[in-house]
Amino acid sequence: MRLLDHIAQCTDPFLVRQNCGDVWRLTGAADFSAAVARCPLRYVLADELVRACVELAYSEGDELSGCLDLVHLPAERLWVEWSEPARREALECVLPECVSPQDTGLARSGVLICAALDGRSGSLRTFFLPSVEPREPMAAALETLLDLDGGGAAGPPETVLKGGAISVCDPQNECVNELLRCARFRLDSAWQRYYGSVLSDPLDPVLGARLTRDLISSVALDIPMLLALFLLMTVRADLVQTAVNPDRLNRKRAAFGRPPLLAHVEVSTPLVVRAAYRSAGHPIAVRSGPRFHHVRGHIVRRRNAVYWRGPHWRGHLRLGQVRSRTVELRLH
């Protein structure tokens, strides 16, 4: 099942029992089951679109940060879901220093978005589905506040455990910083009360920094990928949207007493055609020119037209054939 179905069918509250016996009810997936079920627009991204959005988010050229004025959230209520292994694989290629070598144990992730009427701001709640049993959906403790016009004040990192909104930055990449400046992160009120009770006062600075880092790392890297997706949707790129109506399957599930699955839209893209390697039996042509190398995807903006040049191979050893490398994304 998709993550959206796991959340919609989740009824068990998220409870934490302390060693002293106290039980805390924290915000979990069950608290959003009705919101996901009623969400009018639910997107499930194909793996190649996930990879394309990650590559676009961290591309060279004019950078995604130079196109933020074109980006709008596509609906007031929206669900977006993707495969975590696909996103992780793409991040390892373009941003290996930010990806932990350990497997996160997550199969799928998703966000439930509530956007303003103008599509330039909104709030996001993030969810995860483990890849191992028990496959119970989880909700991130942080809420993401998105403002594409850069509004909203942010406090120092230590204020997040006290309910303050904070922002993050990448000191090595100013263009990624521009993307991250659009987002602030705030601890859910139930989680704030929990941490305020169980953590010592004054809080150990090392423990506080580690906890804050773990909280932020669970949601922050989603922002550039989602902004790239919203750019593609805003400029009406050739995304293929396939409506999935599970009515027929649900009739069979009902006969066995199983809850129904939710309708959704599967989104894929023909934008990226990857260079394929030749098999060992094919000869490799040699010509004069630069050494064989891989070129990262990059974008170029010309006013309201955005050109995406997908990742491809260049050099005097040709491995495979590259087709349709340059695609124009024009506002309508």
Residue pairs with C-beta under 8 A, 6 or more apart in sequence:
1 261
2 44
2 81
2 108
2 261
2 262
2 264
3 81
3 108
3 109
3 110
3 127
3 128
3 129
3 137
4 36
4 42
4 44
4 79
4 81
4 110
4 262
4 264
5 261
5 262
6 29
6 129
6 135
6 136
6 137
7 29
7 32
7 33
7 36
7 110
7 127
7 137
8 33
8 36
8 37
8 259
8 262
9 33
9 259
10 28
10 29
10 30
10 33
10 136
10 137
11 30
11 33
12 30
12 136
13 25
13 28
13 30
13 31
14 25
14 26
14 27
14 28
14 29
14 30
14 31
14 138
14 139
15 23
15 24
15 25
15 26
16 23
16 24
16 26
16 194
17 23
17 24
18 24
18 198
24 190
24 194
24 197
25 190
26 141
26 188
26 190
26 191
26 194
27 139
27 141
27 188
27 189
27 190
27 191
28 138
28 139
29 127
29 136
29 137
29 138
29 139
31 139
32 112
32 125
32 127
32 139
35 112
36 42
36 79
36 112
36 262
37 262
39 77
39 78
39 79
39 112
40 75
40 77
41 74
41 75
41 77
41 78
41 79
41 265
42 78
42 79
42 81
42 262
42 263
42 264
42 265
43 78
43 79
43 80
43 81
43 264
43 265
43 266
43 267
44 81
44 82
44 244
44 264
44 265
44 266
44 267
45 53
45 80
45 81
45 82
45 83
45 229
45 266
45 267
45 268
46 266
46 267
46 268
46 269
47 83
47 86
48 268
48 269
48 272
49 229
49 239
49 267
49 268
49 269
50 82
50 83
50 86
50 87
50 90
50 225
51 86
51 87
51 89
51 90
51 272
52 228
52 232
52 269
52 271
52 272
52 297
52 310
53 225
53 226
53 228
53 229
53 232
54 87
54 90
54 91
54 94
54 224
54 225
54 228
55 90
55 93
55 94
55 272
55 296
55 297
55 310
55 311
56 64
56 228
56 231
56 232
56 297
56 299
56 308
57 64
57 179
57 224
57 225
57 227
57 228
58 94
58 95
58 176
58 224
59 296
59 297
59 298
59 299
59 308
60 296
60 297
60 298
61 298
61 299
61 300
61 309
62 298
62 299
62 300
62 301
63 175
63 178
63 299
64 175
64 179
64 224
64 227
64 228
64 231
64 299
65 175
65 176
65 178
65 179
66 301
67 231
67 299
67 301
67 306
68 148
68 178
68 179
68 182
68 227
70 231
70 234
70 235
70 304
70 306
70 331
71 148
71 227
71 230
71 231
71 234
72 118
72 119
72 120
72 148
72 230
72 234
73 113
73 115
73 116
73 119
73 120
73 122
73 146
73 230
74 119
74 230
74 233
74 234
75 113
75 115
76 114
76 115
76 116
76 117
77 113
77 114
77 115
78 112
78 113
78 115
79 110
79 111
79 112
79 113
79 264
80 110
80 111
80 113
80 226
80 229
81 108
81 109
81 110
81 264
82 108
82 109
82 110
82 225
83 107
83 108
84 104
84 106
84 107
84 108
84 109
84 128
84 131
85 107
87 109
87 225
88 99
88 104
91 98
91 99
91 221
92 99
94 296
98 221
105 130
105 131
105 132
106 128
106 129
106 130
106 131
107 129
107 130
107 131
107 135
108 128
108 129
109 126
109 127
109 128
109 129
109 222
110 126
110 127
111 124
111 125
111 126
111 127
111 144
111 222
111 226
112 124
112 125
112 127
113 122
113 123
113 124
114 122
114 123
115 121
115 122
116 122
120 147
120 148
120 149
121 145
121 146
121 147
121 148
121 149
121 151
122 146
123 143
123 144
123 145
123 146
124 143
124 144
124 145
124 146
124 219
124 222
124 226
125 139
125 140
125 143
125 144
126 139
126 140
126 142
126 144
126 218
126 219
126 222
127 137
127 138
127 139
127 140
128 137
128 138
128 140
128 218
129 135
129 137
129 138
130 136
130 138
140 215
140 218
140 219
141 187
141 188
141 191
141 215
141 218
142 160
142 185
142 186
142 187
142 188
142 215
142 216
142 218
142 219
143 185
143 186
143 187
143 188
144 183
144 184
144 185
144 219
144 222
144 223
145 152
145 165
145 183
145 184
145 185
145 186
146 182
146 183
146 223
147 182
147 183
147 184
148 182
150 181
150 182
152 165
152 184
153 165
154 165
154 166
154 167
154 184
155 164
155 165
155 166
156 166
157 166
157 209
157 212
158 203
158 205
158 208
158 209
158 212
159 165
159 166
160 166
160 185
160 186
160 187
160 212
160 215
160 216
161 187
161 192
161 195
161 196
161 199
161 203
161 208
161 211
161 212
162 192
162 196
163 186
163 187
163 189
163 192
164 186
165 184
165 185
165 186
166 184
166 185
166 186
166 212
166 216
167 180
167 181
167 183
167 184
167 185
168 180
168 183
168 185
168 216
168 220
169 177
169 180
169 181
170 176
170 177
170 180
171 177
176 224
179 223
179 224
179 227
180 220
180 223
180 224
182 223
182 227
183 220
183 223
185 215
185 216
185 219
185 220
187 195
187 215
195 211
199 207
199 208
231 306
231 329
232 239
232 269
232 271
232 329
233 239
234 331
235 306
235 329
235 330
235 331
236 329
236 330
236 331
236 332
237 269
237 271
237 308
237 327
237 329
238 269
238 270
238 271
238 327
239 267
239 268
239 269
240 267
240 268
240 269
240 270
241 265
241 266
241 267
242 265
242 266
242 267
242 268
243 263
243 265
244 263
244 264
244 265
244 266
245 263
246 260
246 261
246 262
246 263
249 261
250 260
250 261
253 259
253 260
253 261
254 260
270 324
271 308
271 310
271 327
272 297
272 310
272 311
273 310
273 322
273 323
273 324
273 325
274 310
274 311
275 294
275 311
275 312
275 313
275 319
275 320
275 321
275 322
276 319
276 320
276 321
277 319
277 320
278 284
278 319
278 320
284 317
284 318
284 319
285 317
285 318
286 316
286 317
287 316
288 316
289 315
289 316
290 314
290 315
290 316
291 315
291 316
292 313
292 314
292 315
292 316
292 317
292 318
292 319
293 313
293 314
293 315
294 311
294 312
294 313
294 314
295 311
295 312
295 313
295 314
296 311
297 308
297 309
297 310
297 311
298 309
299 306
299 307
299 308
299 309
300 306
300 307
300 309
301 307
304 330
304 331
305 328
305 329
305 330
305 331
306 328
306 329
306 330
307 326
307 327
307 328
307 329
308 326
308 327
308 329
309 325
309 326
309 327
310 324
310 325
310 327
312 322
312 325
313 319
313 320
313 322
